[in-house]
Amino acid sequence: MTTWPAEARVTAPLTVAVFVGTRADLGPLLPVIEALAGAADVRLRILTGVMYAADDLAQALPPSGSVPSWHERIISLADPMAEVTVGAQLEQGAVLARGSGRALQEESVDVLVVLGDRWELLYVVPPAVLLGVPVVHLHGGEVTEGALDERVRHAVTKLADQHCVASEDAASRLRQLGEAPERIHVTGAPGLDRLAVAGPADDEVLARLLGVASVQRPFALFTYHPPTAQHGAPVGQWVREAAEAALAVCGTVLATHPGMDEGRDEVLAALTDLAAAEPRLHLVTALGRSYPAVLAAADVVVGNSSSGVIEAATVHVPAVDVGDRQRGRLRGDNVVHADEGRAAVEAALRTALSPAWRDRTAAASNPYGTGGASRRILAIVREAPGSSRAKHFVDLPHDPEGGSGERDREEEP
């Protein structure tokens, strides 16, 4: 990590704002938020305004006896969205941009921390760039070719000042984007910090959570998001077929709501309809603080969420990745890919639950790290005010054969 000159550092306390738009951000950011909240030299502010109202976000955060309270740290940039359409996203984006600029100025923010690739970052991050507030970006450099998130992620990379990436392959892509090596830090995935010590919930706890007498094994955790790069895709049909495949192979299926993308309502309607007809399918908004223990207790993760690709390997749970949303993303040996459609998903589930694949999963290491990322990220955030506003574009070595100079990578099977 770069060591900045002493005169470039901001004197304590350092005011750090973290943006949390939806539960897709909140889960991986929780260890970072807790690390920042516990740092004596940091004044933490949490910005929100897509899925959460301030009170809802405060309740979603873990209990804290610290001063100030979560309520005092949270700033709402906009009211939560009532619907998710392109029109609603454009309107929400304008409100987020105004709110972000106002909050960054009024709170005298020294560093803005953002995670990933969500569309709302296109409105939250530019005000920081214009105001000269350094941006620390987490989980850049990854690939998800089946979602519009792919474009947003790389756009935020060019706006950000410091990059905390989860893996070396992500760091390599940032170098291809011209980012200077001293701005790139391989920290691992911060969401793994809360899983590294997670114990599985027992069946009695799971039964209480679901409101049933008992849980039938195999127990599947199911999440399906709209694949937003495939315009006009029959997402309602696809999610129903994937859920039906899970029910055909598993005894109990716990499904969580989709993310805040266009197509969300279609996915939610299909799952709600199927859950009404099939009592073994349980649909919940989110798992919140129960997520680590439930994930660790699952026999398999099914769907197209990053949780199966990034997080399940840490607790040695097999995952079935469905469709193209996560196409191109680094994955561990616990992941089985399935095309859309009931037959393909059902076949992949039978593979994932087989003794051979469970043995493979038990021996698998997680390519996104082993924990401790939040501690590394805290150190980088502390140094971020020393970042130069001028970003030098670093060209890759010239390849006389016309390539990039980087090692070519084969397309995933």
C-alpha positions as CSV (number, residue, x, y, z in Angstrom):
1,M,0.0,0.0,0.0
2,T,1.2,3.5,-0.7
3,T,2.7,5.5,2.1
4,W,1.7,9.1,1.7
5,P,3.8,12.1,3.0
6,A,2.8,13.2,6.5
7,E,1.7,16.6,5.3
8,A,-0.8,15.0,2.8
9,R,-2.8,13.2,5.6
10,V,-6.0,14.6,7.0
11,T,-5.7,15.1,10.8
12,A,-8.1,13.1,12.9
13,P,-11.0,12.6,13.1
14,L,-11.3,11.5,9.5
15,T,-14.9,11.9,8.2
16,V,-15.7,8.8,6.1
17,A,-19.0,8.3,4.3
18,V,-20.1,4.8,3.2
19,F,-22.9,4.5,0.6
20,V,-25.4,1.7,1.2
21,G,-28.1,1.5,-1.5
22,T,-29.6,-2.0,-1.1
23,R,-29.0,-5.3,0.8
24,A,-26.6,-6.2,-2.1
25,D,-24.3,-3.5,-0.7
26,L,-25.1,-3.9,3.0
27,G,-24.0,-7.5,3.4
28,P,-20.5,-7.2,2.0
29,L,-20.1,-3.7,3.6
30,L,-21.1,-4.7,7.1
31,P,-17.6,-5.7,8.3
32,V,-16.2,-2.5,6.8
33,I,-18.9,-0.4,8.5
34,E,-18.2,-2.0,11.8
35,A,-14.4,-1.5,11.4
36,L,-15.0,2.2,10.6
37,A,-17.4,2.6,13.4
38,G,-15.0,1.1,15.9
39,A,-12.0,3.3,14.8
40,A,-11.3,6.1,17.2
41,D,-9.9,8.3,14.5
42,V,-12.9,8.0,12.1
43,R,-16.2,9.9,12.1
44,L,-18.5,7.6,10.2
45,R,-21.5,8.7,8.1
46,I,-23.7,6.1,6.2
47,L,-25.5,7.4,3.1
48,T,-28.6,5.6,1.8
49,G,-31.5,6.2,-0.5
50,V,-32.6,3.3,-2.8
51,M,-34.0,0.4,-0.8
52,Y,-33.7,1.7,2.7
53,A,-35.3,4.5,4.7
54,A,-32.9,5.7,7.5
55,D,-34.9,3.9,10.2
56,D,-35.0,0.7,8.2
57,L,-31.3,0.7,7.6
58,A,-30.6,1.3,11.3
59,Q,-32.7,-1.7,12.1
60,A,-30.9,-3.8,9.5
61,L,-27.5,-3.0,11.1
62,P,-26.2,-5.1,14.0
63,P,-27.0,-3.9,17.5
64,S,-24.5,-1.3,18.5
65,G,-23.8,0.2,22.0
66,S,-21.4,2.7,20.5
67,V,-21.8,6.5,20.6
68,P,-23.1,7.9,18.3
69,S,-25.9,5.5,17.5
70,W,-26.6,4.1,14.0
71,H,-29.5,6.5,13.7
72,E,-27.2,9.5,14.3
73,R,-24.8,8.3,11.6
74,I,-27.3,7.6,8.8
75,I,-28.1,10.2,6.2
76,S,-31.0,9.6,3.8
77,L,-30.2,11.0,0.3
78,A,-33.7,10.1,-1.1
79,D,-36.8,8.2,-0.1
80,P,-36.8,4.5,-0.9
81,M,-38.0,3.5,-4.3
82,A,-41.6,2.3,-4.6
83,E,-41.1,0.7,-8.0
84,V,-38.1,-0.3,-10.1
85,T,-38.4,0.8,-13.8
86,V,-36.0,2.7,-16.0
87,G,-38.0,5.8,-15.5
88,A,-38.1,5.4,-11.8
89,Q,-34.3,4.8,-11.8
90,L,-33.7,8.0,-13.7
91,E,-35.8,10.1,-11.4
92,Q,-34.2,8.5,-8.3
93,G,-30.8,9.1,-9.7
94,A,-31.3,12.8,-10.0
95,V,-32.4,13.0,-6.3
96,L,-29.5,10.8,-5.3
97,A,-27.0,13.1,-7.1
98,R,-28.4,16.2,-5.4
99,G,-28.4,14.5,-2.0
100,S,-24.9,13.1,-2.4
101,G,-23.4,16.5,-3.2
102,R,-25.2,18.2,-0.4
103,A,-24.3,15.5,2.2
104,L,-20.6,15.4,1.2
105,Q,-20.4,19.2,1.6
106,E,-22.5,19.6,4.8
107,E,-20.7,16.7,6.6
108,S,-17.2,17.8,5.3
109,V,-16.6,14.3,4.1
110,D,-12.9,13.4,3.6
111,V,-13.4,10.0,2.0
112,L,-16.3,8.2,0.2
113,V,-16.4,4.4,0.3
114,V,-18.6,2.6,-2.3
115,L,-18.9,-1.1,-3.2
116,G,-19.4,-2.8,-6.5
117,D,-21.5,-2.1,-9.5
118,R,-25.0,-1.0,-8.8
119,W,-26.6,1.6,-11.2
120,E,-27.1,4.1,-8.4
121,L,-23.3,4.6,-8.1
122,L,-23.5,6.5,-11.4
123,Y,-25.3,9.2,-9.4
124,V,-23.6,9.0,-6.0
125,V,-20.0,8.9,-7.0
126,P,-19.7,11.9,-9.6
127,P,-20.5,14.5,-6.9
128,A,-17.6,13.3,-4.9
129,V,-15.3,13.6,-7.9
130,L,-16.5,17.1,-8.6
131,L,-16.0,18.1,-5.0
132,G,-12.5,16.5,-4.7
133,V,-13.5,13.9,-2.2
134,P,-11.4,10.8,-2.7
135,V,-13.4,7.7,-3.6
136,V,-12.4,4.2,-2.3
137,H,-14.0,1.6,-4.5
138,L,-14.5,-2.0,-3.3
139,H,-14.9,-5.1,-5.6
140,G,-13.8,-3.4,-8.8
141,G,-12.3,-5.3,-11.7
142,E,-14.7,-8.3,-11.7
143,V,-16.8,-9.5,-14.6
144,T,-20.5,-10.1,-14.7
145,E,-21.4,-10.1,-18.4
146,G,-25.1,-10.9,-17.9
147,A,-25.8,-7.7,-16.0
148,L,-25.6,-3.9,-16.7
149,D,-23.6,-3.9,-13.5
150,E,-20.6,-4.8,-15.6
151,R,-20.5,-1.4,-17.3
152,V,-21.2,0.5,-14.0
153,R,-18.4,-1.3,-12.2
154,H,-15.7,-0.3,-14.7
155,A,-17.0,3.2,-15.0
156,V,-16.7,3.6,-11.2
157,T,-13.1,2.3,-11.5
158,K,-12.2,5.3,-13.6
159,L,-13.8,7.7,-11.2
160,A,-12.3,6.2,-8.1
161,D,-9.0,7.1,-6.4
162,Q,-8.2,3.8,-4.5
163,H,-9.2,0.3,-5.4
164,C,-9.7,-2.5,-2.9
165,V,-10.1,-5.6,-5.0
166,A,-11.1,-9.1,-4.0
167,S,-8.6,-11.1,-6.1
168,E,-5.5,-10.8,-8.3
169,D,-7.5,-11.4,-11.5
170,A,-9.5,-8.2,-10.7
171,A,-6.3,-6.3,-10.0
172,S,-5.1,-7.4,-13.4
173,R,-8.2,-5.9,-15.1
174,L,-7.7,-2.6,-13.3
175,R,-4.2,-2.5,-14.7
176,Q,-5.7,-3.1,-18.1
177,L,-7.9,-0.1,-17.5
178,G,-4.8,2.1,-17.0
179,E,-5.0,2.3,-13.2
180,A,-1.6,2.9,-11.4
181,P,-0.3,-0.1,-9.4
182,E,0.0,2.0,-6.2
183,R,-3.8,2.7,-6.3
184,I,-4.7,-1.1,-6.5
185,H,-4.8,-3.2,-3.3
186,V,-5.8,-6.9,-3.2
187,T,-7.7,-7.0,0.1
188,G,-10.0,-10.0,-0.4
189,A,-13.8,-9.7,-0.3
190,P,-14.9,-7.9,2.8
191,G,-18.2,-9.9,3.0
192,L,-16.2,-13.0,3.9
193,D,-15.1,-11.5,7.2
194,R,-18.5,-12.3,8.7
195,L,-18.5,-15.8,7.3
196,A,-15.1,-16.9,8.4
197,V,-16.4,-17.4,12.0
198,A,-20.0,-18.2,11.1
199,G,-21.4,-21.4,12.5
200,P,-24.4,-23.1,10.8
201,A,-27.9,-22.7,12.2
202,D,-29.3,-26.0,13.4
203,D,-32.5,-27.4,12.0
204,E,-34.5,-26.2,15.0
205,V,-33.4,-22.6,14.4
206,L,-34.1,-22.9,10.7
207,A,-37.6,-24.3,11.4
208,R,-38.4,-21.3,13.7
209,L,-37.1,-18.9,11.1
210,L,-39.4,-20.4,8.4
211,G,-42.3,-21.0,10.7
212,V,-42.5,-24.7,10.1
213,A,-42.5,-27.8,12.3
214,S,-39.3,-29.2,10.6
215,V,-36.9,-28.6,7.8
216,Q,-36.7,-31.2,5.1
217,R,-33.2,-31.9,3.7
218,P,-31.7,-31.1,1.3
219,F,-32.1,-27.5,2.3
220,A,-31.6,-24.9,-0.5
221,L,-31.0,-21.2,-0.3
222,F,-32.4,-19.6,-3.5
223,T,-31.9,-16.1,-4.9
224,Y,-32.6,-15.0,-8.5
225,H,-32.0,-11.5,-9.8
226,P,-33.1,-10.1,-13.2
227,P,-30.3,-10.6,-15.8
228,T,-30.4,-7.0,-16.8
229,A,-28.1,-7.3,-19.8
230,Q,-30.6,-9.5,-21.6
231,H,-33.4,-7.0,-22.6
232,G,-36.8,-8.6,-22.9
233,A,-35.7,-11.9,-21.3
234,P,-38.6,-14.0,-19.9
235,V,-37.3,-13.6,-16.3
236,G,-40.6,-14.7,-14.7
237,Q,-40.5,-18.0,-16.6
238,W,-36.8,-18.5,-15.9
239,V,-37.1,-17.9,-12.2
240,R,-40.1,-20.2,-11.9
241,E,-38.3,-23.0,-13.7
242,A,-35.2,-22.6,-11.6
243,A,-37.3,-22.7,-8.4
244,E,-39.3,-25.7,-9.6
245,A,-36.0,-27.5,-10.3
246,A,-34.9,-26.7,-6.7
247,L,-38.2,-28.1,-5.3
248,A,-37.8,-31.2,-7.5
249,V,-34.4,-32.0,-5.9
250,C,-34.6,-30.4,-2.4
251,G,-36.9,-30.8,0.5
252,T,-37.1,-27.2,1.6
253,V,-36.3,-24.1,-0.4
254,L,-35.8,-20.7,1.2
255,A,-36.0,-17.9,-1.4
256,T,-35.1,-14.2,-0.9
257,H,-36.4,-11.3,-2.8
258,P,-34.6,-10.1,-6.0
259,G,-32.5,-7.0,-6.1
260,M,-33.6,-3.5,-7.1
261,D,-33.3,-3.9,-10.9
262,E,-35.8,-3.6,-13.7
263,G,-37.6,-7.0,-13.9
264,R,-37.7,-7.3,-10.1
265,D,-41.6,-7.2,-10.1
266,E,-41.8,-10.0,-12.6
267,V,-39.4,-12.2,-10.6
268,L,-41.2,-11.5,-7.4
269,A,-44.6,-12.2,-8.9
270,A,-43.5,-15.6,-10.2
271,L,-42.0,-16.6,-6.8
272,T,-45.0,-15.4,-4.9
273,D,-47.3,-17.4,-7.1
274,L,-45.2,-20.6,-6.8
275,A,-44.9,-20.2,-3.0
276,A,-48.7,-20.0,-2.7
277,A,-49.0,-23.3,-4.5
278,E,-46.0,-25.1,-2.9
279,P,-45.6,-24.9,0.9
280,R,-42.0,-26.2,0.7
281,L,-41.0,-22.9,-0.9
282,H,-40.6,-20.1,1.6
283,L,-40.2,-16.5,0.3
284,V,-38.7,-13.9,2.6
285,T,-37.6,-10.3,1.9
286,A,-34.1,-10.8,3.2
287,L,-32.2,-12.8,5.8
288,G,-30.3,-9.8,7.3
289,R,-28.2,-10.8,10.3
290,S,-29.3,-14.4,10.0
291,Y,-27.6,-14.8,6.6
292,P,-24.2,-16.2,7.6
293,A,-25.7,-18.9,9.8
294,V,-28.4,-19.8,7.2
295,L,-25.8,-19.9,4.4
296,A,-23.6,-22.2,6.5
297,A,-26.5,-24.5,7.2
298,A,-27.6,-24.8,3.6
299,D,-27.0,-28.0,1.6
300,V,-26.8,-25.9,-1.7
301,V,-27.1,-22.4,-2.9
302,V,-29.2,-21.9,-6.1
303,G,-29.7,-18.9,-8.4
304,N,-27.7,-16.2,-10.0
305,S,-26.6,-14.1,-7.0
306,S,-23.0,-13.4,-6.2
307,S,-23.5,-15.1,-2.8
308,G,-23.1,-18.5,-4.5
309,V,-20.1,-17.5,-6.5
310,I,-18.2,-15.4,-3.9
311,E,-19.4,-16.4,-0.4
312,A,-20.6,-20.0,-0.4
313,A,-17.1,-21.4,-0.8
314,T,-16.0,-19.9,2.6
315,V,-18.5,-22.1,4.4
316,H,-18.0,-25.1,2.0
317,V,-21.5,-25.1,0.5
318,P,-22.0,-26.2,-3.1
319,A,-23.6,-23.6,-5.4
320,V,-25.5,-23.8,-8.7
321,D,-25.0,-20.6,-10.7
322,V,-27.9,-20.2,-13.2
323,G,-27.8,-18.4,-16.5
324,D,-25.6,-15.6,-17.7
325,R,-25.8,-12.9,-15.0
326,Q,-22.6,-14.0,-13.3
327,R,-20.9,-15.0,-16.6
328,G,-17.1,-14.3,-16.5
329,R,-16.8,-14.0,-12.8
330,L,-14.1,-15.8,-10.9
331,R,-15.5,-18.8,-9.1
332,G,-14.2,-21.6,-6.8
333,D,-14.4,-25.3,-7.1
334,N,-17.8,-25.4,-5.3
335,V,-19.7,-23.9,-8.2
336,V,-21.7,-25.8,-10.9
337,H,-23.0,-23.8,-13.8
338,A,-26.4,-24.3,-15.3
339,D,-28.1,-22.8,-18.3
340,E,-31.6,-21.4,-17.9
341,G,-34.4,-23.9,-17.8
342,R,-35.7,-26.5,-15.4
343,A,-33.9,-29.5,-16.8
344,A,-30.5,-27.8,-16.8
345,V,-30.9,-26.5,-13.3
346,E,-32.2,-29.8,-12.0
347,A,-29.3,-31.7,-13.5
348,A,-26.8,-29.2,-12.0
349,L,-28.4,-29.5,-8.6
350,R,-28.1,-33.3,-8.7
351,T,-24.4,-32.8,-9.5
352,A,-23.9,-30.3,-6.7
353,L,-25.5,-32.5,-4.1
354,S,-23.6,-35.6,-5.1
355,P,-21.1,-37.1,-2.7
356,A,-18.3,-36.4,-5.1
357,W,-19.1,-32.7,-5.5
358,R,-19.6,-32.3,-1.8
359,D,-16.1,-33.7,-1.2
360,R,-14.8,-31.4,-3.8
361,T,-16.5,-28.4,-2.1
362,A,-15.2,-29.4,1.3
363,A,-11.6,-29.3,0.0
364,A,-12.2,-26.0,-2.0
365,S,-10.5,-22.8,-1.1
366,N,-12.2,-19.5,-1.7
367,P,-10.4,-17.4,-4.5
368,Y,-11.8,-14.2,-2.9
369,G,-9.8,-14.6,0.3
370,T,-9.9,-16.0,3.8
371,G,-11.1,-13.0,5.8
372,G,-9.5,-9.9,7.3
373,A,-10.4,-7.7,4.3
374,S,-12.1,-5.0,6.4
375,R,-9.0,-4.4,8.5
376,R,-6.9,-3.9,5.3
377,I,-9.6,-1.6,3.8
378,L,-9.6,0.5,7.0
379,A,-5.9,1.1,6.5
380,I,-6.4,2.2,2.9
381,V,-9.3,4.5,3.8
382,R,-7.1,6.2,6.3
383,E,-4.5,6.9,3.6
384,A,-6.9,7.9,0.9
385,P,-6.9,11.7,1.5
386,G,-3.4,11.7,0.2
387,S,-4.5,10.5,-3.3
388,S,-3.6,12.9,-6.0
389,R,-6.6,14.3,-8.0
390,A,-4.5,13.8,-11.2
391,K,-4.7,10.2,-12.3
392,H,-1.9,9.0,-14.6
393,F,-3.0,6.5,-17.2
394,V,-0.6,3.6,-17.2
395,D,-0.2,2.0,-20.6
396,L,0.5,-1.7,-20.7
397,P,3.6,-2.9,-22.4
398,H,3.3,-3.0,-26.2
399,D,2.5,-6.4,-27.7
400,P,3.9,-6.5,-31.3
401,E,1.3,-9.2,-32.1
402,G,-1.5,-6.9,-31.3
403,G,-2.6,-8.2,-27.9
404,S,-2.9,-6.4,-24.6
405,G,0.3,-7.7,-23.1
406,E,-1.8,-9.4,-20.4
407,R,-2.1,-13.2,-20.3
408,D,-5.1,-14.3,-22.4
409,R,-7.9,-16.0,-20.5
410,E,-10.0,-18.7,-21.9
411,E,-13.8,-18.2,-21.9
412,E,-15.6,-20.1,-19.2
413,P,-17.2,-23.3,-20.2
